[in-house]
Amino acid sequence: QVQLVESGGGLVQAGGSLKLSCVASGSSTNFNRMGWYHQAPGKERELVVSISSGGNTYYADSVKGRFTISRDNAKNTVYLQMNSLKPEDTGVYYCHVQQYYIRNYWGQGTQVTVSS
């Protein structure tokens, strides 16, 4: 079993920055992919960014050039640096990891609120 603990959310003005962190713990932390999903109020959860064990990244068009994902395998941690935040970035951000390509785990979510 894997546990994910997120941190770093909060309230920020438009144009500001936040950095989210997600620490994974458990019996095995060999994750082929780690990422972040965004769930805006009243909407479905959507993939925002992800990074493979080899360092390949995916960014949703809405965050390209503003968000940066990184991972520290030694610390079993994935980060999301969010710059130039917009009000539409508001919502809950969920950490997601995939293990052995079939097991999926989710964090409890961290709230990000961007005021205009």
N, C-alpha and C positions, 0 to 999 in steps of 0.2 A: 504494500500500500504506500501511496505517496501523499504527503501533505504539502500544501502550498500556502504560504503566508505573504500577502501583499502589503505594501506600505507606500506612502508618498503622495496619496491623493490630498485634495484640499480645494480651497477657494482661491481663485486667481483672476486678475483682470485680463481682459482681452489683450493679446500681445505678450503676455507673460509666459513663464516657463514652469514646468513641473517635471520631476523625475520620479517615476514609479519603479519599485523594486519588487521582486518576487523570489522568495527563497524556497527551494524544494528540499524536502527531507523524506526519508523513508528507507525501505529495505534496499532499493536500487534506484540510482538516479541516472541511468543511462537513457537520456532523452534524445530521440532522433529529431524532435522539433519542439521549440518553445515559442510562445507568442502571447499576444494580447488581443482581446476582443473588447469591443465597445458596445454598450447598450444605452442608447439614448432614451429619454422618457417616452413611453408609449410605443417604442419600436423594438424590433427584434435585435438580438445580439449579432454583431457582425465582426468578422476578422479585420483587424487593423494592420497588424504587423506580425511577422513570424521570422524565425531564424532556425536554420537546420544545424545539425551537429557539425556540419562541414563549413558553416558560416554563410550559406546562401540565405538571402533575405527576400522577403516579400513585403511590399507596402501598398496599402490601398491608395487609390489615386487621391483621395481626399487629404491624405497626410504626407504625401511625398514632398520632400524638401523641408518639412517641419519636424517630423518625428524621426527618431533614430533608435533602433533596437540593438541591444548588445547582450552578450551572455558571458558569464565567467564560470566555466565548467568546474574549476577548482572549488568554487564557492556554491555551486549548484544554484546559481542566481541568474535571472534574466532582468534586464533593465529596459525601461522605455523613457527616453529623453524626449519631452514634448516642448517644443518652442513655438513661438508665434501662435499661441492658443487662440481659438475662436469660440464664440458662444456655442456654436454647433458641436464643439468637442465635448460639451457637457454630457455627463452620464456616468454610468458605472463601468469601470474597466476591470475585466476579468483576466487573470493570468491563466494560461492553458499550456499544458505540456503533454506530449505524446511519447509513450514509452514502447519500444519494440514495434512501432508502427501500428499498434492495435489498441493499446491502453491509453485512455484519455483521462486527464485529471484537471480539475478546475479549482481556482482559488475562490475565496468568499466574495471577492469584489471590493474595489475601492472607489469611492465617489470622487469625481472631478467636476467642479463647477466653475465655469468661466463666465464672468460677468461682463456685460457690455459697457 
